[in-house]
Amino acid sequence: MRKTLAIAFALSAAMLSAQEFKAGSQVSDFQVRDLDGKAVSFSALKGPITVVTFIATQCPVSNSYNQRMIELYKDYTPKNVKFIFVNANRSEPANEVREHAKRVGFSFPVYKDPDNVVADRFDAQVTPESYVIDSSGILRYHGSIDDEMNASRVRTQRLRLALDALLAGKPVPAMETKAFGCTIKRVHRVS
Amino acid sequence: MMMKRAIAFAFCLPLFAAGTLEPVNEAGFQKLVLSHKGKVVVYDFWATWCAPCRAEFPQLVKLQARLRSQGVKVVTISADEPEQKAAAEAFIQKFGVQGPAYLKKADDDDHFINAIDPKWSGALPALFLYDKSGHKVRSFIGETDMAALEAAIRKLL
């Protein structure tokens, strides 16, 4: 009995930490909350190409990308790319996210991911961290927006390269990339 | 004679000014690991912009002071941008970091992160614990419980 319980706990812990959406795999529906707390589904927000980006209000790295995110939204929305910006930090409540978005001039909505359920399904670890999903629901890109926190030293526009490739019907040059960033402040789960 | 020998010895030592950051790239990190064989080492990747990194930094300095005599070393590597080097140096000076400290010098962060640990996302803070043989035995990503880190270190002594 003890052994069964131990296995059950180990399995549930593994399931809690399991990454569900991997590069090349299908992304199933998920829900985020708007800043009034209303649930909104990925299926209602997605487009032919969808970018999901985890961001933060207090992370200097995420904040260094605010203008770049505004420009991405401005440049790619006319190309029918949809953007879902998500704040999964337990330490940054909806009212702070709303105030931050207003202060930095975001032209797009930001959603909350209570209990970092969506961040867990993507296995998102840092802010900012982006995911690109194609029209078939396949995850085609996971990683950083570009290769430099300092905008003046950017050499590779990674997210733009992925979007341009998908829009042209070509393979994404690099499906997975990494960058230094702030950890997503997750809820503490008993495991 | 004694004086001459002392001067010669001083010149043989690596020229690390206390409280300054030496650049380290992927190859340099591997050399660091080799040079610390025989010690249990915690490599602390941090940045001035990372609040939890700043919070745990003094705890790591204290941990190192407490366990130094048992062959434990904490090596700090700042992931700050070159523009923040002075701020990072001012920060480590505040805590009186012993021994050389480093600043990440990577042509490509993606490549640098993978060279340290392919499983690492690049999230900070990140601590990598190496045993006396120079093998990485554990990583601690995000806010770290110092008691858990110390327990993991003590298992390697």
Interface residues (C-beta under 8 A of the other chain):
Chain A: Q58 C59 P60 V61 Q125 V126 E129 G143 S144 D147 E148 M149 N150 T177 K178 A179 F180 G181 C182 T183 I184
Chain B: A47 W49 C50 A51 P52 A79 E81 E83 D108 D109 D110 I113 N114 W120 S121 G122 A123 L124 P125 I141 G142 E143
